[in-house]
């Protein structure tokens, strides 16, 4: 069975923000091109619907894309659930019931 990769929360957030920025750059370019075509064909000022689409496309959707990306990354590459056992820092051995302050597996001082 193949293990899923794990990412620290910082890297999940960085990838999510990068996805939002890339989408925002694409959306800005796309809406500028649509505006130029609209102005060239119609010769009229932009109406309210086009302005609202521009604002939502450039401002709202990159945030939605970032949040959705972070959620997906957390679900599929988040950290492992923690158990309530005290473990050795070196080898991960469960230290329940030890009698001396050393790991019985690797000898690391606890």
Rosetta silent file (secondary structure, phi, psi, omega in degrees, C-alpha in Angstrom):
SEQUENCE: XXXXXXXXXXXXXXXXXXXXXXXXXXXXXXXXXXXXXXXXXXXXXXXXXXXXXXXXXXXXXXXXXXXXXXXXXXXXXXXXXXXXXXXXXXXXXXXXXXXXXXXXXXXXXX
SCORE:     score description
SCORE:     0.000 S_00000001
   1 L     0.000  133.263 -177.837    0.000    0.000    0.000 S_00000001
   2 L   -86.592  132.411  178.651    1.377    3.405   -0.967 S_00000001
   3 L   -76.956  140.485  175.165    1.567    6.079    1.745 S_00000001
   4 L   -75.468  143.800  177.472   -0.008    9.420    1.024 S_00000001
   5 L   -68.266  150.535  179.024    2.424   12.346    1.178 S_00000001
   6 L  -116.616  136.611  178.472    2.174   14.627    4.209 S_00000001
   7 L  -123.000  139.876  174.459    2.614   18.395    4.088 S_00000001
   8 L   -65.405  153.493 -176.846    3.132   20.827    6.946 S_00000001
   9 H   -58.259  -34.003 -179.361    0.338   23.414    7.306 S_00000001
  10 H   -62.459  -44.318 -178.086    2.687   26.183    6.097 S_00000001
  11 H   -71.851  -33.858  174.246    3.346   24.451    2.775 S_00000001
  12 H   -62.386  -43.252  179.157   -0.326   23.624    2.297 S_00000001
  13 H   -65.667  -41.329 -179.560   -1.143   27.323    2.842 S_00000001
  14 H   -63.669  -42.367  178.806    1.665   28.457    0.500 S_00000001
  15 H   -66.154  -39.649  179.713    0.480   26.152   -2.291 S_00000001
  16 H   -64.840  -43.242  178.282   -3.131   27.285   -1.788 S_00000001
  17 H   -64.581  -40.548  178.039   -2.179   30.984   -1.970 S_00000001
  18 H   -61.699  -40.577  177.163   -0.089   30.305   -5.070 S_00000001
  19 H   -62.101  -41.524  178.059   -3.079   28.597   -6.717 S_00000001
  20 H   -65.165  -39.664  179.409   -5.229   31.652   -5.935 S_00000001
  21 H   -66.408  -43.336  179.310   -2.599   34.044   -7.311 S_00000001
  22 H   -63.357  -44.565  177.156   -2.200   32.046  -10.518 S_00000001
  23 H   -62.886  -40.872  179.247   -5.971   31.927  -10.984 S_00000001
  24 H   -61.446  -40.866  178.294   -6.197   35.671  -10.225 S_00000001
  25 H   -65.061  -42.293  178.041   -3.570   36.487  -12.847 S_00000001
  26 H   -63.700  -44.486 -178.584   -5.386   34.354  -15.406 S_00000001
  27 H   -64.293  -40.863  179.538   -8.750   35.917  -14.523 S_00000001
  28 H   -61.821  -45.523  178.818   -7.331   39.465  -14.719 S_00000001
  29 H   -63.154  -44.820 -178.699   -5.880   38.788  -18.186 S_00000001
  30 H   -61.883  -46.088 -178.568   -9.101   37.104  -19.327 S_00000001
  31 H   -69.815  -31.749  175.891  -11.355   39.951  -18.118 S_00000001
  32 H   -66.090  -41.281  178.364   -9.080   42.594  -19.663 S_00000001
  33 H   -66.039  -41.788  178.126   -9.284   40.830  -23.010 S_00000001
  34 H   -63.305  -39.167  179.321  -13.074   40.501  -22.715 S_00000001
  35 H   -64.623  -42.492  179.440  -13.340   44.206  -21.828 S_00000001
  36 H   -63.725  -42.028  179.271  -11.259   45.212  -24.853 S_00000001
  37 H   -66.668  -42.505  179.741  -13.388   43.065  -27.165 S_00000001
  38 H   -61.758  -45.102  179.652  -16.602   44.351  -25.584 S_00000001
  39 H   -66.025  -38.090 -178.218  -15.485   47.983  -25.959 S_00000001
  40 H   -69.293  -39.058 -177.652  -14.329   47.456  -29.517 S_00000001
  41 H   -79.153  -43.827 -173.131  -17.551   45.806  -30.648 S_00000001
  42 H   -88.170  -37.455 -176.184  -20.126   47.813  -28.759 S_00000001
  43 L    70.377   12.832 -178.289  -18.496   51.224  -28.467 S_00000001
  44 L  -111.522  158.241  176.038  -20.596   51.787  -25.361 S_00000001
  45 L   -65.611  154.959 -178.079  -19.520   52.252  -21.723 S_00000001
  46 L   -69.928  133.643  179.938  -19.369   49.111  -19.619 S_00000001
  47 L   -84.475  178.612 -174.924  -22.621   48.438  -17.782 S_00000001
  48 H   -64.325  -37.027 -178.737  -23.021   47.358  -14.172 S_00000001
  49 H   -62.600  -42.479  179.535  -23.171   43.625  -14.933 S_00000001
  50 H   -65.862  -39.872  178.320  -19.770   43.640  -16.605 S_00000001
  51 H   -64.291  -43.668  178.997  -18.271   45.634  -13.727 S_00000001
  52 H   -63.996  -40.904  178.239  -19.697   43.213  -11.135 S_00000001
  53 H   -62.740  -38.380  178.681  -18.398   40.240  -13.118 S_00000001
  54 H   -64.201  -46.032 -178.947  -14.999   41.916  -13.250 S_00000001
  55 H   -64.823  -47.022 -179.128  -14.922   42.528   -9.475 S_00000001
  56 H   -68.056  -36.810  179.958  -16.096   39.024   -8.581 S_00000001
  57 H   -68.451  -37.494 -177.584  -13.814   37.403  -11.125 S_00000001
  58 H   -89.172  -28.944 -172.671  -10.709   39.255   -9.983 S_00000001
  59 H  -107.071  -45.203 -173.536  -11.316   39.575   -6.259 S_00000001
  60 H   -80.941  -49.279 -173.449  -13.695   36.884   -4.995 S_00000001
  61 H   -64.934  -37.307  174.750  -12.822   33.787   -6.997 S_00000001
  62 H   -59.376  -35.090  176.590   -9.070   33.782   -6.257 S_00000001
  63 H   -67.791  -42.038  178.458   -9.960   33.731   -2.539 S_00000001
  64 H   -63.278  -42.356  178.537  -12.435   30.904   -3.095 S_00000001
  65 H   -62.428  -41.397  179.302   -9.824   28.973   -5.098 S_00000001
  66 H   -63.589  -46.441 -179.453   -7.251   29.457   -2.299 S_00000001
  67 H   -64.996  -42.875  178.612   -9.597   28.247    0.435 S_00000001
  68 H   -64.630  -39.547  177.600  -10.738   25.266   -1.631 S_00000001
  69 H   -62.851  -43.114  178.926   -7.125   24.362   -2.458 S_00000001
  70 H   -63.607  -41.242  178.442   -6.157   24.484    1.217 S_00000001
  71 H   -62.630  -44.252  178.601   -9.114   22.288    2.117 S_00000001
  72 H   -66.368  -41.457  178.063   -8.247   19.695   -0.513 S_00000001
  73 H   -64.610  -37.808  178.822   -4.567   19.701    0.428 S_00000001
  74 H   -66.775  -39.544 -179.462   -5.449   19.282    4.101 S_00000001
  75 H   -67.298  -43.320 -173.029   -7.757   16.389    3.316 S_00000001
  76 H   -99.739  -16.291 -179.965   -5.347   14.517    1.056 S_00000001
  77 H  -137.089   25.456 -179.172   -1.916   15.619    2.299 S_00000001
  78 L   -76.434  179.753 -178.313   -2.583   16.772    5.870 S_00000001
  79 L   -74.960  158.177  178.579   -0.789   15.654    8.965 S_00000001
  80 L   -70.432  146.791  175.804   -1.372   12.260   10.525 S_00000001
  81 L   -65.932  137.675 -177.478   -3.847   12.047   13.377 S_00000001
  82 L   -86.268  136.665  171.063   -1.995   12.063   16.683 S_00000001
  83 L   -90.319  171.614 -175.276   -2.446    9.285   19.155 S_00000001
  84 L   -96.073   21.954  179.935   -2.229    9.992   22.871 S_00000001
  85 L   -91.942  144.116  172.694    0.884    7.896   23.423 S_00000001
  86 L   -84.571  125.848 -175.825    4.208    9.315   24.561 S_00000001
  87 E  -119.955  158.614  175.756    6.816    8.270   22.014 S_00000001
  88 L   -68.918  137.722  179.528   10.596    8.341   21.747 S_00000001
  89 L   -68.104  -28.078 -174.689   11.855   11.364   19.791 S_00000001
  90 L   -84.800  -51.863 -172.538   14.455    9.240   18.013 S_00000001
  91 L  -114.415  -11.271  178.895   12.707    6.036   16.964 S_00000001
  92 L    85.382    7.271  179.967    8.998    6.571   17.762 S_00000001
  93 L   -64.465  138.861  178.453    8.795    3.682   20.257 S_00000001
  94 E   -72.535  126.318 -173.994    5.837    3.922   22.682 S_00000001
  95 L   -97.582   22.273  179.634    7.235    4.731   26.130 S_00000001
  96 L   -70.211  129.471  173.967    4.287    3.526   28.207 S_00000001
  97 L    80.478   16.179  178.748    5.356    1.613   31.318 S_00000001
  98 L   -75.637  151.694 -177.739    9.116    2.217   31.159 S_00000001
  99 L  -103.670  -18.962  178.085   11.005    2.012   34.455 S_00000001
 100 L  -127.065  158.133 -175.011   14.087    4.079   33.611 S_00000001
 101 L   -78.974   46.584  175.680   14.466    7.371   31.690 S_00000001
 102 E  -137.129  148.995  176.678   15.814    5.722   28.523 S_00000001
 103 L   -72.801  126.588  179.969   14.110    4.327   25.453 S_00000001
 104 L   -70.669  -16.115 -177.999   14.339    0.517   25.601 S_00000001
 105 L   -85.383  -50.070 -173.947   14.470    0.337   21.795 S_00000001
 106 L  -117.725  -11.939  178.052   17.270    2.769   20.867 S_00000001
 107 L    88.020    5.953  179.634   18.673    3.967   24.210 S_00000001
 108 L   -65.213  137.842  178.178   17.763    7.656   23.716 S_00000001
 109 E   -73.220  132.307 -176.892   17.547    9.610   26.985 S_00000001
 110 L   -92.839    0.000    0.000   13.965   10.667   27.709 S_00000001
